Amino acid sequence: MAKISESPWRLALTTGVLLVATLMVYWIVYASSAVTDQATKTATHGDPRILLITALLVVFLAAAGAVVLAKMLWDEIDLSKLVAEANGDASMSRFQFLIFTFVIAGSYFLMVVWSLTATKSGGGSVLITNDDGTLNMPNIPPGVLGLIGISGGSYLVSKGIQKTAEAGAGSSVTGVTVTAGGTGYSPATKVAFSGGGMGTTGTVTVSNGAVTGVTITAGGSGYVVAPTVAFTDPGTSPGSGATATATIG
């Protein structure tokens, strides 16, 4: 999807659409804020400045949401990153935290809009302010704050458990470096790994009686430190002198 700034006419069209949308929202908010005094039959509207701020906020958030949705439709935003772990497995804690965040954010936005268009008992709109005239933003109920803390805490706990499990699982053997090839080894030479973990296997490459390499066929697991590498030759005249070091990761 091309960027708006890459084309002047796209920029002009987008600006025009946003201005028209702002005027439409302003008119809707202005009309809905009308309060009629039954005694005088006079309609009183809210403060135009406050209503304009409300319209701008609504259009801005709606436009931002539309851009995000468009990027989702064009696969420029991968939603799996929001609800999946690094290995691609679904994460209930991520999903729950995401949904709860959207619910709270949307609810608070509605509270802010309501506070900007609240009506007096005697008619007309009024901006809810403190005694010193500053804007009085809606307070989030303590119960909701507690739920936000529980939601975030559950995610942190789940990640902590996951990291602890990964650390306890240790590492696997990723490679072997032959430091000395030795002499007299037959093609039937085997390699063994000992110390710390388990399950590692490999095949040995022998050339002219010397060990030249080891290919890992199974990395194993549970290694905190690199295991010891040993070579055994079942031939009638076993070779000797070959050494190697393992790498874990």
C-alpha positions in Angstrom: 0.0 0.0 0.0 1.5 3.3 -1.1 2.1 6.0 1.5 -0.1 9.0 1.4 2.9 11.4 1.5 4.2 9.8 -1.8 1.4 11.4 -3.8 0.2 15.0 -3.6 -3.3 14.2 -4.8 -3.6 11.4 -2.2 -2.6 13.9 0.5 -5.1 16.4 -0.7 -7.9 13.9 -0.9 -7.2 12.5 2.5 -7.1 16.0 4.0 -10.4 16.9 2.4 -12.1 13.7 3.6 -10.9 14.3 7.2 -12.1 17.9 7.1 -15.6 16.8 5.8 -15.7 14.1 8.4 -14.8 16.5 11.1 -17.6 18.9 10.0 -20.1 16.1 9.9 -19.2 14.9 13.4 -19.2 18.4 14.7 -22.7 19.0 13.3 -23.9 15.7 14.9 -22.4 16.6 18.2 -23.7 20.2 18.0 -27.2 19.0 17.2 -27.2 16.4 19.9 -26.1 18.8 22.6 -29.1 21.1 22.1 -31.2 21.5 25.2 -34.5 23.4 25.0 -35.7 25.6 27.8 -39.4 24.7 28.2 -40.2 28.1 29.6 -38.7 30.2 26.8 -38.7 27.5 24.1 -35.1 28.5 23.4 -32.6 25.9 22.3 -29.1 26.2 23.9 -26.1 24.4 22.5 -22.8 23.4 24.0 -19.6 25.4 23.8 -18.5 25.3 20.1 -14.9 25.0 21.1 -15.5 22.0 23.3 -17.7 20.4 20.6 -15.0 21.0 18.0 -12.4 19.3 20.2 -14.8 16.3 20.6 -15.3 16.1 16.8 -11.5 16.2 16.2 -10.9 13.5 18.7 -13.6 11.2 17.2 -12.3 11.7 13.6 -8.7 11.2 14.6 -9.3 8.0 16.5 -11.7 6.7 13.7 -9.1 7.5 11.0 -6.3 5.8 13.0 -8.5 2.8 13.5 -9.3 2.7 9.8 -5.6 2.8 8.9 -4.9 -0.1 11.3 -7.8 -2.1 9.9 -6.7 -1.4 6.3 -3.1 -2.6 7.1 -4.6 -5.8 8.6 -6.7 -6.4 5.5 -3.6 -5.9 3.3 -1.5 -8.2 5.5 0.9 -5.4 6.5 0.1 -6.0 10.1 0.5 -9.6 11.3 -2.1 -10.2 14.0 -0.5 -13.5 14.9 2.3 -11.5 16.6 -0.3 -10.1 19.1 -1.7 -13.5 20.3 1.2 -15.9 19.6 4.5 -16.8 21.2 7.8 -16.6 19.3 7.5 -20.2 18.3 4.0 -19.7 16.8 2.0 -21.3 19.6 -1.2 -19.6 20.7 -1.0 -17.6 23.9 -4.2 -17.3 26.0 -2.5 -14.7 28.3 -1.6 -12.5 25.3 -5.2 -12.8 23.9 -6.8 -12.0 27.2 -4.5 -9.0 27.8 -5.2 -7.7 24.3 -9.0 -8.0 24.6 -9.1 -6.5 28.1 -7.0 -3.5 26.9 -9.3 -2.7 24.0 -12.4 -2.9 26.3 -10.9 -0.6 28.9 -9.5 1.9 26.3 -12.8 2.0 24.4 -14.8 2.5 27.6 -12.6 5.3 28.8 -12.9 7.0 25.4 -16.7 7.0 25.7 -16.4 8.5 29.2 -14.2 11.3 27.9 -16.6 12.1 25.1 -19.5 12.1 27.6 -17.6 14.5 29.9 -17.0 16.9 27.0 -20.7 17.0 26.1 -22.4 16.7 29.5 -25.5 18.8 30.0 -26.5 21.1 32.7 -29.7 20.4 34.5 -31.0 23.9 33.4 -30.0 23.3 29.8 -27.0 23.6 27.6 -23.7 21.7 27.5 -20.9 22.3 29.9 -17.4 21.2 30.2 -16.8 19.3 33.4 -14.0 21.2 35.2 -12.4 21.4 38.6 -12.8 24.4 41.0 -9.8 26.1 39.4 -11.2 25.8 35.9 -8.9 23.0 34.7 -10.4 20.0 32.8 -11.6 17.3 35.0 -10.9 14.0 33.2 -13.1 11.0 34.1 -11.6 8.9 36.9 -11.2 5.1 36.2 -13.0 3.2 38.9 -10.6 1.4 41.4 -12.2 -1.9 40.5 -11.3 -1.5 36.9 -7.7 -0.5 37.8 -7.5 -3.6 39.9 -8.7 -5.8 37.0 -6.1 -4.1 34.7 -3.4 -5.0 37.3 -4.6 -8.6 37.5 -4.7 -8.9 33.7 -1.2 -7.5 33.4 0.0 -9.6 36.3 -1.3 -12.8 34.9 0.6 -12.1 31.6 3.8 -11.4 33.5 3.4 -14.6 35.6 2.8 -16.7 32.6 5.9 -15.3 30.9 7.9 -15.9 34.0 6.8 -19.5 34.2 7.7 -19.9 30.5 11.2 -18.5 30.8 11.8 -20.6 33.9 10.8 -23.7 32.0 13.0 -22.8 29.1 16.0 -22.1 31.4 15.4 -25.5 33.2 15.3 -27.3 29.9 18.9 -26.3 29.2 20.5 -26.2 25.7 21.3 -28.8 23.0 24.5 -29.6 21.2 24.7 -27.5 18.0 28.1 -28.5 16.7 31.5 -30.3 17.3 34.9 -28.9 16.5 37.7 -31.5 16.0 40.9 -30.2 17.7 43.0 -33.2 17.0 42.4 -35.9 14.3 44.5 -38.6 15.9 45.7 -41.7 13.9 44.6 -45.2 13.1 40.9 -44.7 13.2 38.6 -46.9 11.2 35.4 -45.7 9.3 33.4 -47.5 12.1 34.5 -45.0 14.7 31.7 -43.8 17.0 31.3 -40.5 19.0 29.8 -40.2 22.5 28.8 -37.2 24.5 28.8 -37.2 28.3 28.0 -34.7 31.0 25.0 -32.5 31.9 22.4 -33.4 29.3 21.3 -36.4 27.3 20.1 -37.6 23.9 22.9 -36.2 21.7 24.1 -38.4 18.8 26.4 -37.9 15.8 28.3 -39.5 13.0 32.1 -39.4 12.6 34.0 -38.7 9.4 37.3 -40.4 9.1 39.9 -39.7 6.4 43.3 -41.5 6.2 42.9 -42.8 9.7 42.2 -39.4 11.2 39.0 -38.0 12.5 38.1 -35.0 10.3 34.6 -34.1 11.5 31.5 -34.9 13.4 27.9 -34.4 12.1 25.2 -33.9 14.8 22.2 -36.1 14.1 20.4 -35.2 17.3 21.2 -32.2 19.5 19.8 -33.7 22.7 18.7 -31.4 25.6 19.4 -30.3 29.2 22.9 -29.1 28.7 24.1 -26.2 30.9 27.7 -26.6 30.0 29.2 -28.3 26.9 29.5 -32.1 27.2 32.7 -34.0 26.8 33.3 -35.6 23.4 34.9 -39.0 23.2 35.7 -41.3 20.2 35.6 -45.1 20.3 36.9 -47.3 17.5 35.6 -50.9 17.4 38.2 -52.0 14.9 40.8 -54.6 15.6 43.5 -51.9 15.8 41.7 -49.0 17.5 42.8 -45.5 16.7 43.9 -43.0 19.3 44.7 -39.3 19.9 41.5 -37.7 18.5 40.0 -34.9 20.5 37.1 -32.5 20.0 35.0 -29.9 21.7 31.2 -29.5 21.6 29.2 -26.3 21.2 25.8 -25.8 22.9 23.1 -23.3 22.2 
